[in-house]
């Protein structure tokens, strides 16, 4: 026969530690956001919020892509260097040629080339 034992301590309905574990980062973000709204002039303006959204959109896209990389068991920190190299290449080519499409193509080629080179260097040895 099997028996089930329960502990004598019951969980209270309100546990600050449990709420902090689940929502702690949200609370910290809210406090920082409210602090910036109070102390930084024009922080809550539409123009500033739009600028912040555009500034963090690339980091958000990279984070979503890295989520799949980490979930598959691969741990690759070279993403930031590939993005930096491709971004600088894009900016330099756009500045020199004054062609947006040529700059985008050069940035994509530089990123793809660097990524392929890193993959060649990190191959697992044959057994």
N, CA, C and O atoms as CSV, one atom per row, in Angstrom:
chain,resi,resn,atom,element,x,y,z
A,1,UNK,N,N,0.831,-1.169,0.000
A,1,UNK,CA,C,0.000,0.000,0.000
A,1,UNK,C,C,0.880,1.239,0.000
A,1,UNK,O,O,1.999,1.239,0.514
A,2,UNK,N,N,0.360,2.248,-0.569
A,2,UNK,CA,C,1.091,3.511,-0.556
A,2,UNK,C,C,0.303,4.531,0.239
A,2,UNK,O,O,-0.928,4.527,0.257
A,3,UNK,N,N,1.023,5.374,0.874
A,3,UNK,CA,C,0.359,6.416,1.659
A,3,UNK,C,C,0.931,7.770,1.258
A,3,UNK,O,O,2.095,7.885,0.873
A,4,UNK,N,N,0.109,8.760,1.355
A,4,UNK,CA,C,0.509,10.117,1.017
A,4,UNK,C,C,0.592,10.919,2.295
A,4,UNK,O,O,-0.346,10.948,3.092
A,5,UNK,N,N,1.724,11.566,2.481
A,5,UNK,CA,C,1.868,12.418,3.654
A,5,UNK,C,C,1.878,13.868,3.208
A,5,UNK,O,O,2.418,14.210,2.156
A,6,UNK,N,N,1.293,14.681,3.998
A,6,UNK,CA,C,1.283,16.111,3.704
A,6,UNK,C,C,1.997,16.836,4.817
A,6,UNK,O,O,1.985,16.410,5.972
A,7,UNK,N,N,2.613,17.925,4.457
A,7,UNK,CA,C,3.300,18.698,5.481
A,7,UNK,C,C,2.281,19.476,6.296
A,7,UNK,O,O,1.190,19.793,5.821
A,8,UNK,N,N,2.654,19.771,7.517
A,8,UNK,CA,C,1.748,20.469,8.407
A,8,UNK,C,C,1.582,21.938,8.050
A,8,UNK,O,O,0.566,22.543,8.394
A,9,UNK,N,N,2.553,22.517,7.371
A,9,UNK,CA,C,2.482,23.943,7.049
A,9,UNK,C,C,1.609,24.158,5.826
A,9,UNK,O,O,1.769,23.483,4.808
A,10,UNK,N,N,0.708,25.080,5.932
A,10,UNK,CA,C,-0.140,25.414,4.791
A,10,UNK,C,C,0.344,26.722,4.190
A,10,UNK,O,O,0.887,27.582,4.883
A,11,UNK,N,N,0.135,26.854,2.884
A,11,UNK,CA,C,0.573,28.067,2.198
A,11,UNK,C,C,-0.471,29.152,2.393
A,11,UNK,O,O,-1.672,28.925,2.248
A,12,UNK,N,N,0.014,30.320,2.722
A,12,UNK,CA,C,-0.919,31.436,2.887
A,12,UNK,C,C,-1.335,31.953,1.515
A,12,UNK,O,O,-0.640,31.735,0.522
A,13,UNK,N,N,-2.457,32.629,1.471
A,13,UNK,CA,C,-2.980,33.144,0.208
A,13,UNK,C,C,-2.075,34.231,-0.351
A,13,UNK,O,O,-1.924,34.338,-1.568
A,14,UNK,N,N,-1.474,35.034,0.505
A,14,UNK,CA,C,-0.610,36.114,0.054
A,14,UNK,C,C,0.806,35.840,0.525
A,14,UNK,O,O,1.076,35.823,1.726
A,15,UNK,N,N,1.695,35.629,-0.410
A,15,UNK,CA,C,3.094,35.402,-0.086
A,15,UNK,C,C,3.932,36.397,-0.880
A,15,UNK,O,O,4.008,36.325,-2.107
A,16,UNK,N,N,4.558,37.322,-0.165
A,16,UNK,CA,C,5.357,38.345,-0.832
A,16,UNK,C,C,6.505,37.714,-1.620
A,16,UNK,O,O,6.815,38.165,-2.723
A,17,UNK,N,N,7.130,36.688,-1.073
A,17,UNK,CA,C,8.255,36.046,-1.760
A,17,UNK,C,C,7.812,35.404,-3.072
A,17,UNK,O,O,8.519,35.485,-4.076
A,18,UNK,N,N,6.647,34.769,-3.061
A,18,UNK,CA,C,6.149,34.131,-4.282
A,18,UNK,C,C,5.817,35.182,-5.340
A,18,UNK,O,O,6.138,35.008,-6.515
A,19,UNK,N,N,5.178,36.268,-4.921
A,19,UNK,CA,C,4.849,37.339,-5.866
A,19,UNK,C,C,6.119,37.985,-6.399
A,19,UNK,O,O,6.203,38.290,-7.589
A,20,UNK,N,N,7.110,38.199,-5.537
A,20,UNK,CA,C,8.369,38.796,-5.984
A,20,UNK,C,C,9.076,37.879,-6.977
A,20,UNK,O,O,9.654,38.356,-7.953
A,21,UNK,N,N,9.036,36.569,-6.738
A,21,UNK,CA,C,9.651,35.627,-7.673
A,21,UNK,C,C,8.978,35.669,-9.037
A,21,UNK,O,O,9.651,35.554,-10.061
A,22,UNK,N,N,7.674,35.831,-9.063
A,22,UNK,CA,C,6.949,35.819,-10.330
A,22,UNK,C,C,6.950,37.170,-11.028
A,22,UNK,O,O,7.017,37.222,-12.256
A,23,UNK,N,N,6.877,38.255,-10.285
A,23,UNK,CA,C,6.696,39.577,-10.889
A,23,UNK,C,C,7.781,40.573,-10.505
A,23,UNK,O,O,7.595,41.774,-10.702
A,24,UNK,N,N,8.891,40.122,-9.972
A,24,UNK,CA,C,9.936,41.028,-9.504
A,24,UNK,C,C,10.505,41.919,-10.586
A,24,UNK,O,O,10.672,43.121,-10.379
A,25,UNK,N,N,10.807,41.343,-11.742
A,25,UNK,CA,C,11.373,42.148,-12.827
A,25,UNK,C,C,10.374,43.175,-13.338
A,25,UNK,O,O,10.758,44.286,-13.703
A,26,UNK,N,N,9.108,42.818,-13.367
A,26,UNK,CA,C,8.078,43.765,-13.796
A,26,UNK,C,C,7.974,44.931,-12.815
A,26,UNK,O,O,7.796,46.077,-13.228
A,27,UNK,N,N,8.083,44.644,-11.525
A,27,UNK,CA,C,8.040,45.701,-10.511
A,27,UNK,C,C,9.243,46.625,-10.657
A,27,UNK,O,O,9.099,47.846,-10.594
A,28,UNK,N,N,10.425,46.054,-10.851
A,28,UNK,CA,C,11.632,46.869,-11.034
A,28,UNK,C,C,11.496,47.739,-12.277
A,28,UNK,O,O,11.829,48.924,-12.239
A,29,UNK,N,N,11.013,47.170,-13.372
A,29,UNK,CA,C,10.814,47.948,-14.596
A,29,UNK,C,C,9.827,49.083,-14.365
A,29,UNK,O,O,10.068,50.213,-14.791
A,30,UNK,N,N,8.720,48.792,-13.696
A,30,UNK,CA,C,7.703,49.819,-13.449
A,30,UNK,C,C,8.259,50.948,-12.584
A,30,UNK,O,O,7.985,52.119,-12.846
A,31,UNK,N,N,9.032,50.608,-11.562
A,31,UNK,CA,C,9.624,51.636,-10.695
A,31,UNK,C,C,10.603,52.500,-11.486
A,31,UNK,O,O,10.588,53.725,-11.359
A,32,UNK,N,N,11.451,51.875,-12.301
A,32,UNK,CA,C,12.392,52.647,-13.119
A,32,UNK,C,C,11.663,53.524,-14.129
A,32,UNK,O,O,12.039,54.678,-14.334
A,33,UNK,N,N,10.629,52.989,-14.758
A,33,UNK,CA,C,9.870,53.755,-15.746
A,33,UNK,C,C,9.196,54.965,-15.094
A,33,UNK,O,O,9.266,56.077,-15.618
A,34,UNK,N,N,8.552,54.746,-13.961
A,34,UNK,CA,C,7.888,55.850,-13.264
A,34,UNK,C,C,8.911,56.878,-12.789
A,34,UNK,O,O,8.653,58.081,-12.844
A,35,UNK,N,N,10.069,56.413,-12.325
A,35,UNK,CA,C,11.131,57.342,-11.929
A,35,UNK,C,C,11.604,58.198,-13.089
A,35,UNK,O,O,11.832,59.397,-12.925
A,36,UNK,N,N,11.754,57.595,-14.260
A,36,UNK,CA,C,12.165,58.361,-15.441
A,36,UNK,C,C,11.083,59.337,-15.876
A,36,UNK,O,O,11.390,60.454,-16.292
A,37,UNK,N,N,9.820,58.931,-15.785
A,37,UNK,CA,C,8.715,59.835,-16.146
A,37,UNK,C,C,8.721,61.059,-15.235
A,37,UNK,O,O,8.461,62.174,-15.688
A,38,UNK,N,N,9.015,60.855,-13.958
A,38,UNK,CA,C,8.989,61.960,-13.000
A,38,UNK,C,C,10.206,62.873,-13.159
A,38,UNK,O,O,10.064,64.095,-13.139
A,39,UNK,N,N,11.395,62.295,-13.316
A,39,UNK,CA,C,12.617,63.091,-13.241
A,39,UNK,C,C,13.225,63.491,-14.586
A,39,UNK,O,O,14.053,64.401,-14.622
A,40,UNK,N,N,12.851,62.854,-15.679
A,40,UNK,CA,C,13.416,63.187,-16.992
A,40,UNK,C,C,12.375,63.966,-17.790
A,40,UNK,O,O,11.281,63.462,-18.041
A,41,UNK,N,N,12.711,65.194,-18.189
A,41,UNK,CA,C,11.743,65.983,-18.954
A,41,UNK,C,C,11.417,65.326,-20.301
A,41,UNK,O,O,12.308,64.818,-20.982
A,42,UNK,N,N,10.159,65.341,-20.670
A,42,UNK,CA,C,9.667,64.809,-21.949
A,42,UNK,C,C,9.918,63.310,-22.125
A,42,UNK,O,O,9.914,62.821,-23.255
A,43,UNK,N,N,10.133,62.579,-21.045
A,43,UNK,CA,C,10.388,61.145,-21.179
A,43,UNK,C,C,9.163,60.405,-21.698
A,43,UNK,O,O,9.288,59.496,-22.518
A,44,UNK,N,N,7.986,60.786,-21.230
A,44,UNK,CA,C,6.766,60.075,-21.602
A,44,UNK,C,C,6.135,60.608,-22.884
A,44,UNK,O,O,4.993,60.267,-23.195
A,45,UNK,N,N,6.859,61.438,-23.633
A,45,UNK,CA,C,6.290,61.971,-24.873
A,45,UNK,C,C,6.222,60.876,-25.939
A,45,UNK,O,O,6.965,59.896,-25.892
A,46,UNK,N,N,5.323,61.062,-26.890
A,46,UNK,CA,C,5.149,60.077,-27.961
A,46,UNK,C,C,6.428,59.921,-28.780
A,46,UNK,O,O,6.797,58.808,-29.155
A,47,UNK,N,N,7.097,61.030,-29.055
A,47,UNK,CA,C,8.323,60.982,-29.867
A,47,UNK,C,C,9.400,60.163,-29.159
A,47,UNK,O,O,10.087,59.362,-29.794
A,48,UNK,N,N,9.552,60.358,-27.847
A,48,UNK,CA,C,10.555,59.601,-27.104
A,48,UNK,C,C,10.191,58.121,-27.019
A,48,UNK,O,O,11.061,57.263,-27.169
A,49,UNK,N,N,8.920,57.813,-26.782
A,49,UNK,CA,C,8.496,56.409,-26.720
A,49,UNK,C,C,8.701,55.717,-28.065
A,49,UNK,O,O,9.105,54.555,-28.113
A,50,UNK,N,N,8.424,56.426,-29.151
A,50,UNK,CA,C,8.654,55.866,-30.484
A,50,UNK,C,C,10.144,55.613,-30.700
A,50,UNK,O,O,10.524,54.570,-31.232
A,51,UNK,N,N,10.981,56.552,-30.294
A,51,UNK,CA,C,12.428,56.374,-30.414
A,51,UNK,C,C,12.938,55.206,-29.594
A,51,UNK,O,O,13.783,54.440,-30.057
A,52,UNK,N,N,12.426,55.063,-28.367
A,52,UNK,CA,C,12.826,53.926,-27.534
A,52,UNK,C,C,12.395,52.605,-28.157
A,52,UNK,O,O,13.142,51.627,-28.145
A,53,UNK,N,N,11.181,52.588,-28.702
A,53,UNK,CA,C,10.697,51.368,-29.357
A,53,UNK,C,C,11.547,50.982,-30.549
A,53,UNK,O,O,11.851,49.805,-30.747
A,54,UNK,N,N,11.934,51.972,-31.347
A,54,UNK,CA,C,12.793,51.686,-32.497
A,54,UNK,C,C,14.188,51.260,-32.059
A,54,UNK,O,O,14.807,50.409,-32.697
A,55,UNK,N,N,14.683,51.846,-30.977
A,55,UNK,CA,C,16.031,51.529,-30.518
A,55,UNK,C,C,16.136,50.106,-29.974
A,55,UNK,O,O,17.164,49.450,-30.140
A,56,UNK,N,N,15.073,49.629,-29.325
A,56,UNK,CA,C,15.156,48.291,-28.731
A,56,UNK,C,C,14.603,47.199,-29.636
A,56,UNK,O,O,14.669,46.020,-29.291
A,57,UNK,N,N,14.061,47.574,-30.788
A,57,UNK,CA,C,13.452,46.556,-31.646
A,57,UNK,C,C,14.484,45.567,-32.178
A,57,UNK,O,O,14.197,44.373,-32.269
A,58,UNK,N,N,15.675,46.037,-32.529
A,58,UNK,CA,C,16.691,45.119,-33.046
A,58,UNK,C,C,17.156,44.156,-31.954
A,58,UNK,O,O,17.332,42.964,-32.204
A,59,UNK,N,N,17.352,44.671,-30.758
A,59,UNK,CA,C,17.749,43.793,-29.652
A,59,UNK,C,C,16.669,42.759,-29.366
A,59,UNK,O,O,16.977,41.610,-29.050
A,60,UNK,N,N,15.419,43.157,-29.473
A,60,UNK,CA,C,14.319,42.216,-29.261
A,60,UNK,C,C,14.284,41.122,-30.309
A,60,UNK,O,O,14.036,39.959,-29.990
A,61,UNK,N,N,14.533,41.488,-31.565
A,61,UNK,CA,C,14.550,40.478,-32.631
A,61,UNK,C,C,15.707,39.503,-32.439
A,61,UNK,O,O,15.547,38.299,-32.634
A,62,UNK,N,N,16.873,40.024,-32.056
A,62,UNK,CA,C,18.022,39.152,-31.807
A,62,UNK,C,C,17.738,38.242,-30.616
A,62,UNK,O,O,18.091,37.063,-30.637
A,63,UNK,N,N,17.108,38.779,-29.586
A,63,UNK,CA,C,16.783,37.964,-28.410
A,63,UNK,C,C,15.817,36.841,-28.764
A,63,UNK,O,O,15.955,35.725,-28.262
A,64,UNK,N,N,14.842,37.123,-29.621
A,64,UNK,CA,C,13.906,36.066,-30.043
A,64,UNK,C,C,14.634,34.984,-30.830
A,64,UNK,O,O,14.367,33.796,-30.645
A,65,UNK,N,N,15.540,35.382,-31.697
A,65,UNK,CA,C,16.327,34.400,-32.447
A,65,UNK,C,C,17.227,33.575,-31.546
A,65,UNK,O,O,17.367,32.367,-31.741
A,66,UNK,N,N,17.841,34.224,-30.556
A,66,UNK,CA,C,18.720,33.507,-29.637
A,66,UNK,C,C,17.933,32.554,-28.742
A,66,UNK,O,O,18.477,31.556,-28.269
A,67,UNK,N,N,16.666,32.852,-28.508
A,67,UNK,CA,C,15.826,31.947,-27.727
A,67,UNK,C,C,15.762,30.578,-28.390
A,67,UNK,O,O,15.865,29.553,-27.715
A,68,UNK,N,N,15.592,30.556,-29.711
A,68,UNK,CA,C,15.555,29.281,-30.430
A,68,UNK,C,C,16.911,28.588,-30.374
A,68,UNK,O,O,16.984,27.365,-30.248
A,69,UNK,N,N,17.982,29.371,-30.468
A,69,UNK,CA,C,19.328,28.803,-30.395
A,69,UNK,C,C,19.556,28.149,-29.033
A,69,UNK,O,O,20.045,27.022,-28.960
A,70,UNK,N,N,19.211,28.841,-27.975
A,70,UNK,CA,C,19.404,28.295,-26.632
A,70,UNK,C,C,18.461,27.129,-26.351
A,70,UNK,O,O,18.844,26.173,-25.676
A,71,UNK,N,N,17.235,27.201,-26.861
A,71,UNK,CA,C,16.273,26.119,-26.638
A,71,UNK,C,C,16.702,24.837,-27.339
A,71,UNK,O,O,16.370,23.743,-26.884
A,72,UNK,N,N,17.435,24.962,-28.438
A,72,UNK,CA,C,17.894,23.775,-29.153
A,72,UNK,C,C,19.155,23.181,-28.540
A,72,UNK,O,O,19.636,22.143,-28.995
A,73,UNK,N,N,19.692,23.825,-27.519
A,73,UNK,CA,C,20.869,23.291,-26.846
A,73,UNK,C,C,22.175,23.863,-27.348
A,73,UNK,O,O,23.235,23.465,-26.864
A,74,UNK,N,N,22.144,24.777,-28.292
A,74,UNK,CA,C,23.351,25.406,-28.811
A,74,UNK,C,C,23.543,26.723,-28.080
A,74,UNK,O,O,22.599,27.501,-27.943
A,75,UNK,N,N,24.738,26.975,-27.617
A,75,UNK,CA,C,25.034,28.204,-26.882
A,75,UNK,C,C,26.028,29.001,-27.694
A,75,UNK,O,O,27.214,28.670,-27.725
A,76,UNK,N,N,25.561,30.048,-28.350
A,76,UNK,CA,C,26.388,30.802,-29.283
A,76,UNK,C,C,26.348,32.273,-28.915
A,76,UNK,O,O,25.314,32.926,-29.054
A,77,UNK,N,N,27.476,32.796,-28.444
A,77,UNK,CA,C,27.550,34.206,-28.075
A,77,UNK,C,C,28.121,35.072,-29.192
A,77,UNK,O,O,28.345,36.265,-28.987
A,78,UNK,N,N,28.359,34.501,-30.357
A,78,UNK,CA,C,28.969,35.260,-31.445
A,78,UNK,C,C,27.964,36.123,-32.194
A,78,UNK,O,O,28.346,36.846,-33.114
A,79,UNK,N,N,26.708,36.067,-31.829
A,79,UNK,CA,C,25.679,36.823,-32.542
A,79,UNK,C,C,25.963,38.316,-32.478
A,79,UNK,O,O,25.804,39.016,-33.479
A,80,UNK,N,N,26.376,38.810,-31.333
A,80,UNK,CA,C,26.632,40.243,-31.186
A,80,UNK,C,C,27.763,40.699,-32.094
A,80,UNK,O,O,27.683,41.783,-32.672
A,81,UNK,N,N,28.810,39.902,-32.233
A,81,UNK,CA,C,29.918,40.306,-33.103
A,81,UNK,C,C,29.502,40.299,-34.566
A,81,UNK,O,O,29.942,41.156,-35.333
A,82,UNK,N,N,28.667,39.355,-34.968
A,82,UNK,CA,C,28.183,39.319,-36.351
A,82,UNK,C,C,27.306,40.540,-36.626
A,82,UNK,O,O,27.429,41.163,-37.680
A,83,UNK,N,N,26.430,40.882,-35.697
A,83,UNK,CA,C,25.563,42.052,-35.875
A,83,UNK,C,C,26.390,43.327,-35.936
A,83,UNK,O,O,26.126,44.194,-36.770
A,84,UNK,N,N,27.383,43.453,-35.069
A,84,UNK,CA,C,28.223,44.653,-35.069
A,84,UNK,C,C,28.995,44.784,-36.374
A,84,UNK,O,O,29.053,45.867,-36.957
A,85,UNK,N,N,29.583,43.697,-36.830
A,85,UNK,CA,C,30.348,43.724,-38.081
A,85,UNK,C,C,29.443,44.057,-39.262
A,85,UNK,O,O,29.806,44.880,-40.103
A,86,UNK,N,N,28.285,43.439,-39.336
A,86,UNK,CA,C,27.356,43.707,-40.435
A,86,UNK,C,C,26.835,45.142,-40.376
A,86,UNK,O,O,26.674,45.783,-41.414
A,87,UNK,N,N,26.576,45.645,-39.191
A,87,UNK,CA,C,26.099,47.018,-39.046
A,87,UNK,C,C,27.127,48.042,-39.470
A,87,UNK,O,O,26.800,49.015,-40.149
A,88,UNK,N,N,28.376,47.828,-39.070
A,88,UNK,CA,C,29.445,48.752,-39.473
A,88,UNK,C,C,29.666,48.682,-40.972
A,88,UNK,O,O,29.838,49.713,-41.622
A,89,UNK,N,N,29.662,47.475,-41.529
A,89,UNK,CA,C,29.824,47.330,-42.979
A,89,UNK,C,C,28.703,48.045,-43.723
A,89,UNK,O,O,28.954,48.743,-44.706
A,90,UNK,N,N,27.484,47.878,-43.265
A,90,UNK,CA,C,26.343,48.549,-43.898
A,90,UNK,C,C,26.503,50.061,-43.847
A,90,UNK,O,O,26.302,50.741,-44.853
A,91,UNK,N,N,26.863,50.590,-42.689
A,91,UNK,CA,C,27.015,52.040,-42.543
A,91,UNK,C,C,28.134,52.581,-43.421
A,91,UNK,O,O,27.975,53.631,-44.044
A,92,UNK,N,N,29.260,51.884,-43.478
A,92,UNK,CA,C,30.389,52.356,-44.289
A,92,UNK,C,C,30.036,52.343,-45.770
A,92,UNK,O,O,30.325,53.304,-46.483
A,93,UNK,N,N,29.415,51.268,-46.237
A,93,UNK,CA,C,29.070,51.179,-47.661
A,93,UNK,C,C,28.006,52.213,-48.032
A,93,UNK,O,O,28.089,52.817,-49.102
A,94,UNK,N,N,27.018,52.425,-47.178
A,94,UNK,CA,C,26.012,53.458,-47.461
A,94,UNK,C,C,26.669,54.830,-47.495
A,94,UNK,O,O,26.329,55.657,-48.342
A,95,UNK,N,N,27.597,55.080,-46.593
A,95,UNK,CA,C,28.286,56.367,-46.547
A,95,UNK,C,C,29.151,56.585,-47.785
A,95,UNK,O,O,29.196,57.693,-48.319
A,96,UNK,N,N,29.834,55.545,-48.243
A,96,UNK,CA,C,30.719,55.685,-49.402
A,96,UNK,C,C,29.958,55.712,-50.720
A,96,UNK,O,O,30.295,56.490,-51.613
A,97,UNK,N,N,28.943,54.877,-50.849
A,97,UNK,CA,C,28.253,54.759,-52.139
A,97,UNK,C,C,26.956,55.564,-52.217
A,97,UNK,O,O,26.435,55.783,-53.311
A,98,UNK,N,N,26.433,56.006,-51.081
A,98,UNK,CA,C,25.152,56.705,-51.003
A,98,UNK,C,C,24.003,55.875,-51.582
A,98,UNK,O,O,23.012,56.425,-52.063
A,99,UNK,N,N,24.145,54.556,-51.531
A,99,UNK,CA,C,23.107,53.647,-52.007
A,99,UNK,C,C,22.651,52.775,-50.835
A,99,UNK,O,O,23.428,51.996,-50.283
A,100,UNK,N,N,21.393,52.921,-50.474
A,100,UNK,CA,C,20.848,52.147,-49.364
A,100,UNK,C,C,20.866,50.654,-49.670
A,100,UNK,O,O,21.273,49.853,-48.829
A,101,UNK,N,N,20.429,50.278,-50.864
A,101,UNK,CA,C,20.332,48.859,-51.216
A,101,UNK,C,C,21.700,48.202,-51.313
A,101,UNK,O,O,21.852,47.039,-50.938
A,102,UNK,N,N,22.692,48.923,-51.807
A,102,UNK,CA,C,24.056,48.381,-51.860
A,102,UNK,C,C,24.597,48.185,-50.441
A,102,UNK,O,O,25.272,47.194,-50.164
A,103,UNK,N,N,24.301,49.122,-49.552
A,103,UNK,CA,C,24.731,48.990,-48.161
A,103,UNK,C,C,24.077,47.809,-47.468
A,103,UNK,O,O,24.732,47.072,-46.731
A,104,UNK,N,N,22.779,47.630,-47.706
A,104,UNK,CA,C,22.078,46.489,-47.105
A,104,UNK,C,C,22.646,45.175,-47.630
A,104,UNK,O,O,22.854,44.233,-46.865
A,105,UNK,N,N,22.896,45.115,-48.932
A,105,UNK,CA,C,23.468,43.893,-49.516
A,105,UNK,C,C,24.858,43.616,-48.951
A,105,UNK,O,O,25.193,42.468,-48.660
A,106,UNK,N,N,25.667,44.664,-48.795
A,106,UNK,CA,C,27.012,44.479,-48.239
A,106,UNK,C,C,26.942,44.020,-46.786
A,106,UNK,O,O,27.723,43.163,-46.371
A,107,UNK,N,N,26.021,44.578,-46.014
A,107,UNK,CA,C,25.862,44.152,-44.625
A,107,UNK,C,C,25.404,42.710,-44.514
A,107,UNK,O,O,25.895,41.960,-43.670
A,108,UNK,N,N,24.458,42.320,-45.369
A,108,UNK,CA,C,24.007,40.922,-45.371
A,108,UNK,C,C,25.136,39.981,-45.771
A,108,UNK,O,O,25.299,38.912,-45.181
A,109,UNK,N,N,25.916,40.380,-46.777
A,109,UNK,CA,C,27.036,39.538,-47.219
A,109,UNK,C,C,28.098,39.426,-46.128
A,109,UNK,O,O,28.635,38.344,-45.890
A,110,UNK,N,N,28.399,40.537,-45.469
A,110,UNK,CA,C,29.399,40.502,-44.396
A,110,UNK,C,C,28.921,39.635,-43.235
A,110,UNK,O,O,29.693,38.848,-42.688
A,111,UNK,N,N,27.663,39.775,-42.862
A,111,UNK,CA,C,27.123,38.957,-41.775
A,111,UNK,C,C,27.106,37.486,-42.122
A,111,UNK,O,O,27.462,36.641,-41.300
A,112,UNK,N,N,26.693,37.178,-43.337
A,112,UNK,CA,C,26.661,35.775,-43.775
A,112,UNK,C,C,28.071,35.198,-43.856
A,112,UNK,O,O,28.301,34.051,-43.470
A,113,UNK,N,N,29.006,35.988,-44.355
A,113,UNK,CA,C,30.387,35.510,-44.452
A,113,UNK,C,C,31.008,35.263,-43.091
A,113,UNK,O,O,31.681,34.253,-42.888
A,114,UNK,N,N,30.788,36.174,-42.163
A,114,UNK,CA,C,31.345,35.993,-40.830
A,114,UNK,C,C,30.681,34.810,-40.130
A,114,UNK,O,O,31.359,34.034,-39.458
A,115,UNK,N,N,29.368,34.663,-40.277
A,115,UNK,CA,C,28.667,33.551,-39.647
A,115,UNK,C,C,29.162,32.221,-40.208
A,115,UNK,O,O,29.380,31.269,-39.457
A,116,UNK,N,N,29.342,32.155,-41.540
A,116,UNK,CA,C,29.829,30.915,-42.158
A,116,UNK,C,C,31.236,30.592,-41.692
A,116,UNK,O,O,31.558,29.431,-41.441
A,117,UNK,N,N,32.080,31.614,-41.573
A,117,UNK,CA,C,33.446,31.398,-41.098
A,117,UNK,C,C,33.480,30.896,-39.672
A,117,UNK,O,O,34.287,30.026,-39.342
A,118,UNK,N,N,32.631,31.420,-38.831
A,118,UNK,CA,C,32.581,30.960,-37.451
A,118,UNK,C,C,32.065,29.534,-37.365
A,118,UNK,O,O,32.527,28.758,-36.528
A,119,UNK,N,N,31.126,29.183,-38.207
A,119,UNK,CA,C,30.607,27.814,-38.206
A,119,UNK,C,C,31.684,26.828,-38.653
A,119,UNK,O,O,31.735,25.703,-38.156
A,120,UNK,N,N,32.537,27.235,-39.579
A,120,UNK,CA,C,33.621,26.354,-40.010
A,120,UNK,C,C,34.614,26.122,-38.881
A,120,UNK,O,O,35.143,25.020,-38.739
A,121,UNK,N,N,34.868,27.139,-38.083
A,121,UNK,CA,C,35.838,27.023,-36.996
A,121,UNK,C,C,35.303,26.234,-35.804
A,121,UNK,O,O,36.084,25.674,-35.035
A,122,UNK,N,N,33.989,26.184,-35.643
A,122,UNK,CA,C,33.398,25.550,-34.464
A,122,UNK,C,C,32.804,24.178,-34.745
A,122,UNK,O,O,31.960,23.701,-33.985
A,123,UNK,N,N,33.231,23.544,-35.819
A,123,UNK,CA,C,32.703,22.211,-36.127
A,123,UNK,C,C,33.241,21.200,-35.125
A,123,UNK,O,O,34.393,21.286,-34.699
A,124,UNK,N,N,32.413,20.260,-34.759
A,124,UNK,CA,C,32.832,19.202,-33.845
A,124,UNK,C,C,33.735,18.222,-34.591
A,124,UNK,O,O,33.485,17.923,-35.758
A,125,UNK,N,N,34.777,17.719,-33.936
A,125,UNK,CA,C,35.673,16.769,-34.603
A,125,UNK,C,C,34.967,15.451,-34.901
A,125,UNK,O,O,34.074,15.022,-34.170
A,126,UNK,N,N,35.386,14.831,-35.979
A,126,UNK,CA,C,34.827,13.529,-36.370
A,126,UNK,C,C,35.303,12.465,-35.396
A,126,UNK,O,O,36.443,12.511,-34.934
A,127,UNK,N,N,34.445,11.514,-35.082
A,127,UNK,CA,C,34.822,10.403,-34.190
A,127,UNK,C,C,35.447,9.281,-34.973
A,127,UNK,O,O,35.828,8.263,-34.396
